[in-house]
Amino acid sequence: METLYMGEEQIVVKIGEKEKTYPAGVSFLSIAQEYQDQYEDDIVLALYNNRLRELKKTVKKDGELSFLTTSDKTGKRAYRRSVTLLMQKAVYNLWGREHIGVYVRYAIGQGYYCELMKDGESCKITETMIGALKKEMYRLVMADLPIEKYSMNTDEAVALFHELGMKDKEKLFRYRRSSRVNIYELDHYKDYFYGFMVPSTGYLRYYDVTAYQDGFVLLFPGKEAKKVSEFVPSDKLFFTLKRSRDWGKLQQIDTIGALNDAIAAGKTQEMILTQEALFEERIGALAEMIVKEEGKKFIMIAGPSSSGKTTFSHRLSIQLAAKGLKPHPFPLDDYYVDRDKMSA
């Protein structure tokens, strides 16, 4: 065991196979800085006695400590969350006085598709604006500003987001059962995030911003923690997600808060029936397209396990049958071979 500090209350921290003593109240950040050179990627979170902790938290009792870096799944999420806050702050600095805000819409590849909004309408982003956004984000990173977290009463959070004009978050917290809310702050810019953050903007060196459709994509590292992934547009995925959002706007349930309002108003059945009608309309349009493209023998349906492929195939079959075709759906699940029967 190594004794590092004397003359004050001590705690014993086990890191790997070694035990060290530290003064009670030492931060995880201070300990992480001692061990950073042993890790290829940046340490961003701590695991203390099997409990996840932000690095700014302090150690008050004996325990076992390990670190999570940006190459770990949970560390990556904290990094992405923090870069998103960084981007929001940069947008606020650049265009907040013009009442332009930013909305994170969809996850596409290794990035988030975002849109600038003013008075409920999307603002077309230009390459000049992209350049300004990158420059401001870089400035904030170089300033190494602290990312602070504090807890407030839920009613106080509702009042805060009302004052900030964040109506979607205001609605969201009206249905929150927990009495406390964690708010993150970056240089006086406040927002709510579900999950942990890195200690400061100086950690956020790997990201990129590229224009896409009417907005932009905030890009993150992928498998390599210190290399931003190249953006590969996926238009089909984008427009599928956009159509889903358009359906939500059509039904006035385009946010979780609005969805909660609709459920509380007893509109659950109406929402389900409307979504079913919209979905059936899309299947009918797909069937029409298949009929027009003569000569099609096979229609392949791909998707994750339990995503509804079989159900969808039967609904499509009904639409095709209604147009005079004779479809025969069959699931490939029936053609799996047990591992012990597979040849080497």
HELIX and SHEET records of a PDB file:
HELIX    1   1 PHE A   28  TYR A   35  1                                   8    
HELIX    2   2 GLN A   36  GLN A   38  5                                   3    
HELIX    3   3 LYS A   73  TRP A   95  1                                  23    
HELIX    4   4 GLY A   96  GLU A   98  5                                   3    
HELIX    5   5 GLU A  127  ALA A  143  1                                  17    
HELIX    6   6 THR A  154  GLU A  163  1                                  10    
HELIX    7   7 LYS A  167  ARG A  174  1                                   8    
HELIX    8   8 THR A  201  TYR A  203  5                                   3    
HELIX    9   9 ASP A  235  LEU A  250  1                                  16    
HELIX   10  10 ILE A  256  ALA A  264  1                                   9    
HELIX   11  11 THR A  268  LYS A  292  1                                  25    
HELIX   12  12 LYS A  309  ALA A  322  1                                  14    
HELIX   13  13 LEU A  332  TYR A  335  5                                   4    
HELIX   14  14 ARG A  339  LYS A  341  5                                   3    
SHEET    1   A 6 GLU A   2  THR A   3  0                                        
SHEET    2   A 6 LYS A  18  PRO A  23  1                                        
SHEET    3   A 6 GLN A  10  ILE A  15 -1                                        
SHEET    4   A 6 GLY A  63  THR A  69  1                                        
SHEET    5   A 6 ILE A  43  TYR A  48 -1                                        
SHEET    6   A 6 ARG A  51  GLU A  54 -1                                        
SHEET    1   B 2 VAL A  26  SER A  27  0                                        
SHEET    2   B 2 THR A  58  VAL A  59 -1                                        
SHEET    1   C 3 GLY A 101  ILE A 108  0                                        
SHEET    2   C 3 GLY A 111  LYS A 118 -1                                        
SHEET    3   C 3 GLU A 121  CYS A 123 -1                                        
SHEET    1   D 4 GLY A 101  ILE A 108  0                                        
SHEET    2   D 4 GLY A 111  LYS A 118 -1                                        
SHEET    3   D 4 GLY A 215  LEU A 219 -1                                        
SHEET    4   D 4 ASP A 208  TYR A 212 -1                                        
SHEET    1   E 3 ILE A 147  ASN A 153  0                                        
SHEET    2   E 3 ARG A 180  LEU A 186 -1                                        
SHEET    3   E 3 TYR A 189  TYR A 192 -1                                        
END                                                                             
